[in-house]
Amino acid sequence: MIGKFNKVTFLIVILLTTMAPMAASSSKSKPNIGDAFRLLEKNLVTYRLYNDSIFRDMNDEEWVDMMDRRAACFRKMYRENNQAIDGVTHYFSQKDARIPNASYDSLFVCVQRAFQVFDMDNYLVEHFAQMLLPHYEAMQDTSHLMPLYHIAGVCNAEISRFSDPEAGKLAKKYYERNMAMADCLDRLSMNCSNVVMVDFMNYCYMLPSLGYVSASEAYNATMRFENVLDRYKSSLSEKGRKRAESFLDKIKRTSVRLHLDNHVNSHEDSIAIDKFYQMSPFRHSSLADQKNAVDSVFFYFTKTRREEMDIAEADREVARLTDQLFSLCEQQDSIDEFDIQLLCNVLNMSIELMDSNDKVHMDTRRLRVTKLCVRLVDQIHRAYIKRDPFFFESMLGKMACQQSVFRYLPDDKKIDFMMELAVRAQIGTLLHVGSVEHIARMLFDDLLDRCPEQFLGIMGMNSVEELKANRAMLANWIGTAAAFHDIGKIGLAPIITNDFRRLTPREVKQSRLHPEMALRYFGVAPLFEQFKDISLGHHKWYNGKGGYPDSFDNTKSPWRSFIDLVVICDCLDAATDNLSRNYRKSKTLYDVLPEFVKDAGTRYNPVMVKAIVGDKDLCEKLERALTSYRYELLKQVRDKFIK
């Protein structure tokens, strides 16, 4: 009996010991929020240092080795970051849990630091801010709410740069909430009063430049800003007052140009632009009064748009000033993203004035724009991003679809210019499309012999003999189309495409827009239009019943067989990529082929899959392309775009 009791006791002890860790792990205990954010900060610094290293001077062997180490490091930090983010997110997402106020305050401090000090990615900061807002709104805690509205406003404004209009509307809402506190500015803390001033600036300057605030709305807000500053300047610190005055001066200097660049939607907007011009420092000044070359360019641009200055004279002087500004940047030891913004703005104004000057010969226009684009790309490659990668990447995406620029570039320069912007924005994407291009050319050449009937009808070629007679031209076409299949990713935030951590549902939704976002790049010139079906279809299933976007029917496209080919090439490269897909372990070709066979007829063209799987020599060539060639491609990208 004693022995039995001891045995039962022993079993109970073992059972309780086993269950204790399970019970502990099932409860959502409070994570160390500070440690989680410190890890995210450390990893983000490493992440950006590695990305900066891509453009540093080193030999090929060192560079390829660095890219290998970069990939391994990114895979490790991807796992670490997800664990840290999940711990905080799960804790604050508990239903019916009494989370202490101190926990919310701890997360608030970390979110503020993430926003102010080390510029964590905007999607993630906004994600955590949304966890805090309901808590402080329920408490009506202004001292926490106002900084959070500012943080959420700025993050959403930056997110809106990547074709997310809902984010722009949210930014406007959050700024307006802080601006509504202007009437009690003297009763706010210094931090909150500064937030009010900054958000007036954001509302009147940033949001109009993004197209979310009209000229009339901006004018009314500017007048209110000026009245608030006059009324409460004595209660502001000297630093805060000077900052607010500089904000107001910047709004007055730039508003006419900002709103003339955007579509004028109403009579009220036209009146507002006139009123902005009346308060502009350019209205009652002469060119001699301008402080610098940038002021002078704005002066000429504003005066000519108001038909107060001769176009030919303004064009001639702005061309000279544009050359001067580029030369100044070229002479500096280093430049940052804001210097690039200045060059982009001046380039666009210079082209717009040139467009209005019918005395400039077309050959002269082409030469002028081509030279400026080459100089701009040179500066983009040497730019050091000191604060805001979102802003920089969105600027490159915007430049890559400027019709005014592409109108004057020769066809070969159009492709080069777009690719130059792509490599600086997202080298991982460029390596991927380069690999897909190589595989597409190789597969097409082989499949044209093994199953030529798959390509009948392409470009009106209805016989196998005609297809084979144009083999080189068709291989070049599919290679170029494959190189552009992911061009829409230039318009996505880099944090989405580089996978610093798991994507939020909002980011997944945004990333799935990239096939359609390609249309704005293909629309800049007729040269690119022919490739749009490949981009729209490269995430569609062969049977048309799955994939995205829903708006495109790949089964009815005249380019269907080429779409099918690029889908296979895209999936092959993505699945075997060991350099740019840090969110999962790469596979071998022979891991992937059974998946192709399994999904043949639904996701993949069954004839093409059968031809590939049944050709041992082709599989060996594919394996080399997906392994050793990836490193050769690295060197090609470096030689062409980075050295």
C-alpha positions in Angstrom: 0.0 0.0 0.0 2.9 2.3 0.9 4.5 1.5 -2.4 1.3 2.2 -4.3 0.9 5.5 -2.5 4.5 6.5 -3.4 3.9 5.5 -7.0 0.7 7.6 -7.3 2.3 10.5 -5.5 5.2 10.3 -7.9 2.9 10.3 -10.9 1.0 13.3 -9.5 4.2 15.3 -8.9 5.4 14.5 -12.5 2.0 15.5 -13.9 1.9 18.8 -12.0 5.6 19.5 -12.9 4.7 18.9 -16.6 1.6 21.1 -16.5 3.1 24.0 -14.7 5.2 25.3 -17.7 2.2 24.8 -19.9 0.0 26.9 -17.7 2.6 29.6 -17.5 3.1 29.6 -21.2 -0.6 29.8 -21.9 -1.0 33.0 -19.8 0.0 36.2 -21.5 2.5 37.5 -19.0 3.8 41.1 -19.3 6.8 41.2 -21.7 9.8 43.4 -21.0 8.7 46.2 -23.3 11.9 48.1 -23.0 14.0 45.1 -23.9 11.8 44.4 -26.9 12.2 47.9 -28.3 15.9 48.0 -27.6 16.2 44.8 -29.7 14.2 46.3 -32.5 16.3 49.4 -32.4 19.6 47.5 -32.4 18.4 45.3 -35.3 17.1 48.2 -37.3 20.5 50.0 -37.0 22.2 46.8 -38.2 19.7 46.4 -41.0 20.4 49.9 -42.3 24.1 49.6 -41.9 24.1 46.4 -44.1 21.9 48.2 -46.7 24.3 51.2 -46.7 27.2 48.7 -47.2 25.8 47.7 -50.6 27.0 51.0 -52.0 30.4 51.1 -50.3 33.7 50.7 -52.1 34.9 47.1 -51.9 36.1 44.5 -54.4 33.8 41.9 -55.9 34.8 39.1 -53.5 34.3 41.2 -50.4 31.0 42.5 -51.8 29.6 39.1 -52.5 30.7 37.9 -49.1 29.0 40.8 -47.5 25.7 40.0 -49.3 25.9 36.5 -48.0 26.5 37.7 -44.4 23.7 40.3 -44.9 21.2 37.5 -45.9 22.1 35.3 -42.9 21.9 38.3 -40.5 18.6 39.4 -41.9 17.1 35.9 -41.4 18.2 35.9 -37.8 16.9 39.3 -37.0 13.6 38.5 -38.8 12.9 35.8 -36.2 14.1 37.9 -33.3 12.0 40.9 -34.3 8.8 38.8 -34.8 9.2 37.3 -31.3 9.7 40.8 -29.8 6.7 42.3 -31.7 4.4 39.4 -31.0 5.2 39.5 -27.3 4.1 43.1 -26.9 1.2 42.8 -29.3 -0.3 39.8 -27.7 0.0 41.3 -24.2 -1.9 44.5 -25.2 -4.5 42.6 -27.3 -5.9 40.5 -24.4 -9.6 40.5 -24.1 -11.2 41.4 -20.7 -7.7 41.8 -19.1 -6.9 44.5 -16.6 -3.6 45.8 -18.0 -2.0 48.2 -15.6 -1.7 51.9 -16.5 2.0 51.6 -15.9 2.2 49.1 -18.8 0.5 51.5 -21.2 2.8 54.3 -20.0 5.9 52.1 -20.6 4.8 51.3 -24.1 4.0 55.0 -24.7 7.6 56.0 -23.7 9.0 53.3 -26.1 6.8 54.4 -29.0 7.9 58.0 -28.5 11.5 57.0 -28.6 11.0 54.8 -31.6 9.5 57.7 -33.4 11.8 60.4 -32.3 15.2 58.8 -31.8 15.9 55.9 -34.1 13.1 56.2 -36.7 11.6 52.7 -36.6 9.6 51.9 -39.6 6.3 53.9 -39.8 4.0 50.9 -40.1 5.3 49.4 -36.9 5.2 52.6 -34.9 1.7 53.3 -36.1 0.7 49.7 -35.2 1.8 50.2 -31.5 0.3 53.7 -31.4 -3.1 52.2 -32.3 -2.8 50.0 -29.2 -2.4 53.0 -27.0 -5.0 55.4 -28.4 -8.2 53.7 -27.1 -6.7 53.6 -23.6 -5.8 57.3 -23.4 -8.9 58.4 -25.3 -11.0 56.6 -22.6 -9.0 58.5 -19.9 -9.2 61.8 -21.9 -5.5 62.1 -21.2 -4.4 65.0 -23.4 -0.8 64.9 -22.4 -0.5 61.4 -23.9 -3.1 61.7 -26.6 -1.6 64.8 -28.4 1.8 63.3 -28.9 0.1 60.0 -30.1 -2.1 61.9 -32.6 1.1 63.6 -33.9 2.9 60.3 -34.2 0.0 58.5 -35.9 -0.5 61.5 -38.2 3.2 61.6 -39.3 3.3 57.8 -39.8 0.1 57.7 -41.8 1.3 60.7 -43.9 4.5 58.8 -44.8 2.6 55.6 -45.4 0.2 57.5 -47.8 3.2 58.2 -50.1 2.9 54.6 -51.2 -0.5 54.7 -52.9 -2.5 54.4 -49.6 -5.2 57.2 -49.7 -6.8 55.9 -46.5 -3.6 56.6 -44.7 -3.6 60.2 -46.0 -7.2 60.7 -44.6 -6.1 59.3 -41.3 -3.2 61.7 -41.1 -5.5 64.6 -41.8 -7.9 63.5 -39.1 -5.1 63.2 -36.5 -3.6 66.6 -37.4 -7.0 68.3 -37.1 -7.5 66.8 -33.6 -4.3 68.5 -32.4 -5.0 71.7 -34.3 -8.3 71.9 -32.5 -6.4 72.4 -29.3 -4.9 75.7 -30.5 -7.5 77.7 -28.6 -6.2 76.6 -25.3 -2.5 76.7 -26.2 -1.5 78.7 -23.1 -2.9 75.9 -20.9 -1.0 73.1 -22.6 2.4 71.8 -21.7 5.4 73.0 -23.7 5.5 69.5 -25.4 1.8 69.7 -26.4 2.0 73.3 -27.6 5.0 72.4 -29.8 2.9 69.5 -31.2 0.1 71.9 -32.2 2.5 74.1 -34.1 4.2 71.2 -35.9 0.9 69.8 -36.9 -0.3 73.1 -38.3 2.9 72.9 -40.4 2.2 69.3 -41.4 -1.4 70.1 -42.4 -0.5 73.2 -44.4 2.7 72.0 -46.0 3.1 68.2 -46.0 -0.5 67.1 -46.7 -1.0 69.6 -49.6 2.2 68.2 -51.2 0.6 64.7 -51.0 -2.7 65.9 -52.3 -4.8 65.4 -49.1 -5.5 69.1 -48.2 -6.9 71.5 -50.8 -5.7 75.0 -51.3 -8.7 76.5 -49.6 -8.3 74.2 -46.5 -4.6 75.0 -46.4 -5.2 78.8 -46.6 -7.8 78.7 -43.8 -5.5 76.7 -41.6 -2.6 79.0 -42.4 -4.6 82.1 -41.3 -5.6 80.3 -38.1 -1.9 79.3 -37.5 -0.9 82.9 -37.9 -3.6 84.2 -35.5 -2.7 81.5 -32.9 1.0 82.5 -33.2 0.2 86.2 -32.7 -2.1 85.5 -29.8 0.1 83.1 -27.9 3.7 84.0 -28.9 4.4 85.4 -25.4 3.5 82.0 -23.8 5.7 80.0 -26.1 9.4 79.5 -25.4 11.8 81.5 -27.6 12.9 78.4 -29.4 9.2 77.3 -29.9 8.3 80.7 -31.2 11.2 80.9 -33.6 10.4 77.4 -34.9 6.7 78.3 -35.4 7.7 81.5 -37.2 10.0 79.5 -39.5 7.2 77.1 -40.2 4.8 79.9 -41.2 7.4 81.5 -43.4 8.0 78.1 -45.2 4.3 77.7 -45.8 4.0 81.2 -47.3 7.1 80.6 -49.5 6.0 77.3 -50.9 2.2 77.2 -50.9 1.7 78.8 -54.4 4.0 76.3 -56.0 2.5 73.3 -54.1 -1.1 74.1 -55.0 -0.3 75.1 -58.6 1.3 71.7 -59.0 -1.9 70.0 -57.7 -5.2 69.9 -59.5 -7.4 73.0 -58.6 -10.8 71.5 -57.8 -12.9 74.5 -57.1 -13.4 78.2 -57.4 -12.5 78.4 -53.7 -9.2 76.8 -54.4 -8.4 79.4 -57.1 -9.2 82.2 -54.7 -7.1 80.6 -52.0 -4.1 80.3 -54.4 -4.5 84.0 -55.2 -4.5 84.9 -51.5 -1.4 82.7 -50.9 0.3 84.6 -53.7 -0.6 87.9 -52.1 1.1 86.9 -48.8 4.1 85.2 -50.7 7.5 86.9 -50.3 7.7 86.8 -54.1 4.7 89.0 -54.6 6.3 92.3 -53.6 9.9 91.4 -54.1 12.4 91.5 -57.0 14.8 88.8 -58.1 17.6 90.7 -56.4 15.9 90.2 -53.1 16.1 86.4 -53.2 18.5 84.8 -50.7 19.7 81.9 -52.7 19.5 79.9 -55.9 16.5 77.8 -54.6 14.6 81.0 -53.8 15.4 82.3 -57.2 14.0 79.2 -58.9 10.8 79.4 -56.9 10.6 83.1 -57.8 10.9 82.5 -61.5 8.5 79.5 -61.4 5.8 81.4 -59.4 6.1 84.5 -61.6 5.8 82.7 -64.9 2.9 80.5 -63.6 1.2 83.8 -62.7 2.1 85.1 -66.2 4.1 88.0 -64.7 7.4 87.1 -66.4 8.6 86.2 -69.8 8.8 82.4 -70.2 12.0 82.5 -72.4 13.8 84.6 -69.9 12.7 82.5 -66.9 13.6 79.2 -68.7 17.0 80.5 -69.5 17.7 81.6 -66.0 16.3 78.5 -64.3 18.4 76.3 -66.6 21.4 78.2 -65.3 20.4 78.0 -61.7 19.6 74.3 -62.0 23.1 73.6 -63.3 24.5 75.7 -60.4 22.5 73.7 -57.8 23.6 70.4 -59.2 27.2 71.6 -59.3 27.0 72.6 -55.6 25.7 69.2 -54.6 28.4 67.5 -56.6 31.1 69.5 -54.8 29.8 68.6 -51.3 31.5 65.7 -49.5 28.2 64.1 -48.7 24.5 64.8 -49.5 21.3 63.5 -47.9 17.7 62.7 -48.8 16.7 66.3 -48.5 19.3 67.4 -51.0 17.9 64.8 -53.4 14.4 66.2 -52.8 15.7 69.7 -53.7 17.3 68.5 -56.9 14.1 66.6 -57.9 11.9 69.6 -57.3 14.3 71.9 -59.2 14.5 69.4 -62.0 10.7 69.2 -62.3 10.3 73.0 -62.3 13.1 73.4 -64.9 11.4 70.9 -67.2 8.0 72.5 -66.7 9.4 75.9 -67.7 11.2 74.4 -70.7 7.9 72.8 -71.8 6.3 76.2 -71.8 9.1 77.8 -73.9 8.4 77.0 -77.6 11.7 78.6 -78.6 13.7 75.6 -77.3 14.3 73.0 -80.0 13.3 69.4 -79.3 16.9 68.1 -79.6 18.0 70.7 -77.0 15.3 69.5 -74.7 16.3 65.9 -75.0 19.9 66.7 -74.4 19.1 68.9 -71.4 16.9 66.4 -69.6 19.1 63.4 -70.3 22.2 65.2 -68.8 20.2 66.2 -65.7 18.9 62.7 -65.2 22.4 61.3 -65.4 23.5 63.8 -62.9 20.6 63.1 -60.6 21.2 59.4 -60.6 24.9 60.0 -59.7 23.7 62.0 -56.7 21.1 59.4 -55.7 23.8 56.7 -55.6 26.0 58.8 -53.2 23.2 60.0 -51.0 23.3 59.2 -47.3 19.9 58.6 -45.8 20.3 60.2 -42.4 16.7 60.2 -41.2 13.9 59.1 -43.4 14.2 56.1 -45.7 10.4 56.1 -46.3 10.6 59.6 -47.7 13.6 58.8 -49.8 12.1 55.6 -51.3 8.8 57.3 -52.1 10.6 60.1 -53.8 12.5 57.6 -56.1 9.2 55.9 -56.8 7.6 59.2 -57.8 10.6 60.1 -60.0 10.3 56.7 -61.8 6.8 57.6 -63.1 7.4 61.3 -64.1 6.0 61.6 -67.6 7.6 65.0 -68.0 11.0 63.4 -67.6 10.5 60.3 -69.7 9.0 62.4 -72.6 12.5 63.5 -73.5 14.7 60.5 -72.7 15.7 58.2 -75.6 14.2 54.6 -75.3 17.5 53.1 -74.0 17.8 55.9 -71.4 14.2 55.4 -70.3 15.0 51.8 -69.2 18.3 52.7 -67.7 16.9 55.6 -65.7 14.0 53.5 -64.3 16.4 50.6 -63.4 18.9 53.0 -61.7 16.1 54.3 -59.4 15.0 50.7 -58.7 18.5 49.5 -57.6 18.9 52.4 -55.2 15.4 51.8 -53.8 15.4 48.0 -53.5 18.4 46.0 -54.5 16.7 42.7 -53.4 14.0 43.3 -56.0 16.5 44.1 -58.7 18.4 40.9 -58.0 15.2 39.0 -58.2 14.0 40.5 -61.5 17.5 40.0 -63.0 17.4 36.3 -62.1 13.8 36.0 -63.4 14.9 37.6 -66.7 17.8 35.2 -67.1 15.6 32.1 -66.4 12.8 33.4 -68.7 15.2 33.8 -71.6 16.7 30.3 -71.0 13.3 28.6 -70.5 11.7 30.2 -73.6 14.6 29.1 -75.8 14.2 25.5 -74.6 10.3 25.4 -74.5 10.2 26.8 -78.0 11.7 23.5 -79.2 9.8 21.2 -76.8 6.3 22.7 -76.9 6.2 25.5 -79.5 2.4 25.3 -79.9 2.2 27.0 -76.5 3.4 30.2 -78.1 1.2 30.3 -81.2 -0.6 33.6 -81.6 2.0 35.6 -79.8 2.5 38.9 -81.7 0.3 37.5 -84.5 2.7 34.6 -85.2 0.5 31.6 -86.1 3.1 29.1 -87.3 5.9 27.3 -85.5 8.2 28.2 -88.3 7.5 31.9 -87.9 8.0 31.7 -84.1 11.4 30.0 -84.5 12.5 32.5 -87.2 11.9 35.2 -84.6 13.5 33.3 -81.7 16.0 36.0 -80.8 13.5 38.8 -80.9 10.9 36.9 -78.8 13.6 35.9 -76.3 14.6 39.5 -75.9 11.0 40.6 -75.5 10.2 38.0 -72.8 13.5 38.8 -71.0 12.7 42.6 -70.9 9.1 41.9 -69.8 10.4 39.6 -67.0 12.8 42.4 -65.9 9.9 44.7 -65.5 7.4 42.3 -63.9 8.0 43.6 -60.4 8.5 47.3 -61.3 5.4 48.2 -59.2 7.4 47.4 -56.1 9.3 50.7 -56.5 6.0 52.2 -55.3 6.0 50.1 -52.1 7.6 51.0 -48.8 11.0 49.3 -48.6 10.2 47.8 -45.3 7.5 45.7 -47.0 9.7 44.3 -49.8 12.8 43.7 -47.6 10.9 42.0 -44.8 12.6 43.4 -41.8 9.9 41.6 -39.8 6.5 39.8 -40.5 4.1 42.0 -42.4 1.0 43.3 -40.7 -2.4 42.6 -42.4 -2.4 46.2 -43.6 1.0 45.7 -45.2 0.0 42.4 -46.8 -2.9 44.2 -48.4 -0.7 47.0 -49.6 2.0 44.6 -51.0 -0.6 42.9 -53.1 -1.2 46.1 -55.0 2.2 46.0 -56.7 1.0 44.4 -60.0 -1.5 47.2 -60.5 0.9 49.9 -59.2 3.2 49.0 -62.1 0.6 50.6 -64.4 1.7 54.1 -63.4 5.3 53.3 -64.5 4.3 51.6 -67.7 2.2 54.7 -68.5 5.1 57.0 -68.7 6.0 56.0 -72.3 4.6 53.8 -75.1 7.8 51.7 -74.8 6.6 50.2 -71.5 2.9 49.7 -72.3 3.5 46.4 -74.1 4.8 44.8 -70.9 1.9 45.6 -68.6 0.0 42.3 -68.9 3.1 40.4 -67.7 3.2 42.5 -64.6 -0.6 42.3 -64.0 -0.6 38.5 -64.5 2.6 37.3 -62.7 0.6 36.5 -59.4 -2.4 35.0 -61.2 -3.1 31.2 -61.3 -3.0 29.4 -64.7 -6.7 28.6 -64.5 -7.6 32.2 -63.6 -9.3 31.2 -60.3 -6.7 32.3 -57.8 -4.0 34.9 -57.2 -4.3 38.6 -57.6 -5.3 41.2 -58.8 -9.0 40.3 -59.2 -9.4 43.0 -61.8 -7.2 41.2 -64.4 -8.1 38.1 -66.3 -4.9 36.4 -67.4 -6.8 33.7 -69.3 -8.0 36.3 -71.8 -4.7 38.1 -72.3 -3.0 37.9 -75.8 0.2 37.4 -73.8 -1.1 34.4 -71.8 1.7 32.0 -72.7 4.3 34.6 -71.7 2.5 35.3 -68.5 2.5 31.5 -67.7 6.2 31.4 -68.4 7.0 34.4 -66.1 4.8 32.9 -63.3 6.9 29.8 -63.4 10.2 31.7 -63.5 9.1 34.1 -60.7 8.1 31.2 -58.4 11.3 29.3 -59.2 13.5 32.2 -58.2 11.5 33.2 -55.2 11.4 29.7 -53.7 15.2 29.2 -54.2 16.4 32.7 -53.3 19.0 32.5 -50.5 19.9 36.2 -50.5 16.7 38.4 -50.4 13.9 36.3 -48.9 14.8 36.4 -45.2 11.3 35.4 -44.1 11.8 31.7 -44.9 14.5 29.1 -45.7 15.3 28.8 -49.4 14.6 25.5 -51.2 16.4 23.6 -53.9 15.1 23.2 -57.4 14.4 19.6 -56.7 12.3 20.6 -53.7 10.2 22.9 -55.9 9.6 20.7 -58.9 7.2 18.3 -57.1 5.2 21.4 -56.0 5.0 22.5 -59.6 3.8 19.0 -60.7 1.2 19.0 -57.9 -0.3 22.3 -58.9 0.0 21.9 -62.7 -3.2 22.8 -64.4 -4.4 25.0 -61.5 -1.5 27.4 -60.6 0.9 26.5 -63.4 0.8 25.8 -67.1 0.7 22.0 -67.2 2.4 21.6 -70.6 5.3 23.8 -69.6 5.7 22.1 -66.2 5.8 18.7 -67.9 8.4 19.9 -70.4 10.6 21.2 -67.7 10.4 18.2 -65.3 10.9 15.8 -68.2 14.1 17.5 -69.4 17.1 16.4 -67.3 19.5 18.7 -69.1 17.2 21.7 -68.7 16.8 21.0 -65.0 20.6 21.0 -64.6 20.8 24.3 -66.4 18.1 25.7 -64.2 19.9 24.5 -61.0 23.0 26.3 -62.1 21.0 29.5 -62.9 19.4 29.3 -59.4 22.6 28.8 -57.5 26.0 29.8 -59.0 24.4 32.3 -61.4 22.8 34.2 -58.5 26.3 35.2 -57.5 27.3 36.1 -61.0 24.2 38.3 -61.1 25.3 40.0 -58.0 28.5 41.0 -59.7 26.7 42.1 -62.8 24.4 44.4 -60.8 27.4 45.8 -58.9 29.3 46.5 -62.2 26.4 48.1 -63.9 24.6 50.1 -61.2 26.9 50.5 -58.2 30.6 50.7 -59.1 
